[in-house]
Amino acid sequence: MAKGITPAQADLKKTQAADFMDRIGEPDRAQEFRQMSVDEYVEHRGITLTPNPQYGSYQMSQTAGPTKAELSDTLDELEQLLEDALDPELSREELVGKIKEAADLISGEAEDDDSADDEGEDDGLGE
């Protein structure tokens, strides 16, 4: 199975192979590796080249997560939920509800509170 690496990684591996050949007393093989292009090296090794990751605004917009302020708000909300769950007067069902709400918040499902009701889900008390 061919392994995918970036061109920069392939170039590093080619250099490491040449250095290794020098260390084990194979200067001719070392020179052979040094004279290979990256494309020749990956073909020789049966490696698949993958494009370099694209860093920049396009990549960031695709993978941008929550802001620091959003994370702080989420942590505050989670802290409050868990603090509420420690109330000794809560029934078992209420406690389970608080824990489920906290788990949903952690998993990112808490934003869709209304959609859970639309799907016919309830708090599990009737089952």
NUMIGU-858666 format. One record per residue (C-alpha): x, y, z; residue in three letters; residue number from 1. Coordinates in steps of 0.25 Angstrom, whole numbers, plus 2048, in hexadecimal, padded with zeros to 3 digits. Layout:
N
+------+-------+-----+------+-------+
: east : north :  up : dolo : votor :
+------+-------+-----+------+-------+
:    X :     Y :   Z :  ala :   NUM :
...
+------+-------+-----+------+-------+
***
This chain:
127
+------+-------+-----+------+-------+
: east : north :  up : dolo : votor :
+------+-------+-----+------+-------+
:  800 :   800 : 800 :  met :     1 :
:  806 :   80D : 7FC :  ala :     2 :
:  808 :   818 : 807 :  lys :     3 :
:  805 :   826 : 804 :  gly :     4 :
:  80F :   831 : 808 :  ile :     5 :
:  811 :   83F : 804 :  thr :     6 :
:  81C :   843 : 7FB :  pro :     7 :
:  824 :   84A : 806 :  ala :     8 :
:  823 :   83D : 80E :  gln :     9 :
:  827 :   835 : 802 :  ala :    10 :
:  833 :   83E : 801 :  asp :    11 :
:  837 :   83C : 80F :  leu :    12 :
:  836 :   82D : 80E :  lys :    13 :
:  83F :   82D : 802 :  lys :    14 :
:  849 :   835 : 809 :  thr :    15 :
:  848 :   82C : 815 :  gln :    16 :
:  84A :   820 : 80C :  ala :    17 :
:  856 :   826 : 806 :  ala :    18 :
:  85C :   829 : 814 :  asp :    19 :
:  859 :   81B : 818 :  phe :    20 :
:  860 :   815 : 80C :  met :    21 :
:  86C :   81D : 810 :  asp :    22 :
:  86C :   818 : 81E :  arg :    23 :
:  86C :   80A : 81A :  ile :    24 :
:  877 :   80B : 810 :  gly :    25 :
:  86F :   80C : 803 :  glu :    26 :
:  874 :   819 : 7FD :  pro :    27 :
:  870 :   815 : 7EF :  asp :    28 :
:  862 :   813 : 7F3 :  arg :    29 :
:  862 :   820 : 7FC :  ala :    30 :
:  866 :   827 : 7EF :  gln :    31 :
:  85B :   820 : 7E7 :  glu :    32 :
:  850 :   825 : 7F1 :  phe :    33 :
:  856 :   833 : 7F1 :  arg :    34 :
:  855 :   834 : 7E2 :  gln :    35 :
:  846 :   82F : 7E2 :  met :    36 :
:  83B :   83A : 7E1 :  ser :    37 :
:  830 :   839 : 7EB :  val :    38 :
:  827 :   833 : 7E0 :  asp :    39 :
:  832 :   828 : 7DD :  glu :    40 :
:  833 :   825 : 7EC :  tyr :    41 :
:  824 :   823 : 7EE :  val :    42 :
:  823 :   81A : 7E2 :  glu :    43 :
:  82F :   812 : 7E6 :  his :    44 :
:  829 :   810 : 7F4 :  arg :    45 :
:  81A :   80E : 7EF :  gly :    46 :
:  816 :   81A : 7F7 :  ile :    47 :
:  80A :   823 : 7F3 :  thr :    48 :
:  80C :   832 : 7F4 :  leu :    49 :
:  801 :   83A : 7FA :  thr :    50 :
:  7FF :   849 : 7F8 :  pro :    51 :
:  805 :   852 : 803 :  asn :    52 :
:  7FA :   856 : 80D :  pro :    53 :
:  7F4 :   864 : 809 :  gln :    54 :
:  7F6 :   86E : 814 :  tyr :    55 :
:  7EF :   87B : 813 :  gly :    56 :
:  7E2 :   881 : 813 :  ser :    57 :
:  7DB :   877 : 80B :  tyr :    58 :
:  7E0 :   86C : 814 :  gln :    59 :
:  7DD :   873 : 820 :  met :    60 :
:  7CE :   877 : 81C :  ser :    61 :
:  7CC :   868 : 81A :  gln :    62 :
:  7D1 :   863 : 827 :  thr :    63 :
:  7CF :   86F : 830 :  ala :    64 :
:  7C9 :   86B : 83D :  gly :    65 :
:  7C2 :   873 : 848 :  pro :    66 :
:  7C9 :   880 : 84D :  thr :    67 :
:  7CF :   882 : 85A :  lys :    68 :
:  7C3 :   88A : 85F :  ala :    69 :
:  7B9 :   87F : 85A :  glu :    70 :
:  7C1 :   874 : 861 :  leu :    71 :
:  7C1 :   87C : 86E :  ser :    72 :
:  7B2 :   87E : 86D :  asp :    73 :
:  7B1 :   86F : 86B :  thr :    74 :
:  7BA :   86C : 877 :  leu :    75 :
:  7B2 :   875 : 87F :  asp :    76 :
:  7A5 :   86F : 87B :  glu :    77 :
:  7AA :   861 : 87D :  leu :    78 :
:  7AF :   865 : 88B :  glu :    79 :
:  7A2 :   86A : 88F :  gln :    80 :
:  79B :   85D : 88A :  leu :    81 :
:  7A4 :   855 : 892 :  leu :    82 :
:  7A3 :   85D : 89E :  glu :    83 :
:  793 :   85C : 89D :  asp :    84 :
:  795 :   84D : 89B :  ala :    85 :
:  79B :   84D : 8A9 :  leu :    86 :
:  78E :   852 : 8B0 :  asp :    87 :
:  78B :   847 : 8BA :  pro :    88 :
:  77C :   84A : 8B8 :  glu :    89 :
:  77C :   846 : 8A9 :  leu :    90 :
:  774 :   839 : 8A6 :  ser :    91 :
:  77C :   82E : 89F :  arg :    92 :
:  775 :   832 : 892 :  glu :    93 :
:  778 :   841 : 893 :  glu :    94 :
:  787 :   83D : 896 :  leu :    95 :
:  787 :   834 : 88A :  val :    96 :
:  781 :   83F : 882 :  gly :    97 :
:  78C :   849 : 886 :  lys :    98 :
:  797 :   83F : 883 :  ile :    99 :
:  791 :   83D : 875 :  lys :   100 :
:  790 :   84C : 873 :  glu :   101 :
:  79F :   84D : 877 :  ala :   102 :
:  7A3 :   842 : 86E :  ala :   103 :
:  79B :   848 : 862 :  asp :   104 :
:  7A2 :   855 : 865 :  leu :   105 :
:  7B0 :   84E : 865 :  ile :   106 :
:  7AD :   847 : 858 :  ser :   107 :
:  7A7 :   854 : 851 :  gly :   108 :
:  799 :   84F : 851 :  glu :   109 :
:  794 :   859 : 85B :  ala :   110 :
:  792 :   863 : 850 :  glu :   111 :
:  787 :   85B : 84A :  asp :   112 :
:  77E :   85A : 856 :  asp :   113 :
:  771 :   85D : 84E :  asp :   114 :
:  775 :   853 : 844 :  ser :   115 :
:  775 :   848 : 84E :  ala :   116 :
:  766 :   84B : 852 :  asp :   117 :
:  762 :   84C : 843 :  asp :   118 :
:  767 :   83E : 841 :  glu :   119 :
:  75E :   838 : 84C :  gly :   120 :
:  768 :   836 : 857 :  glu :   121 :
:  765 :   838 : 865 :  asp :   122 :
:  76C :   839 : 872 :  asp :   123 :
:  76B :   82A : 874 :  gly :   124 :
:  761 :   82B : 880 :  leu :   125 :
:  756 :   824 : 879 :  gly :   126 :
:  75D :   817 : 875 :  glu :   127 :
+------+-------+-----+------+-------+
***
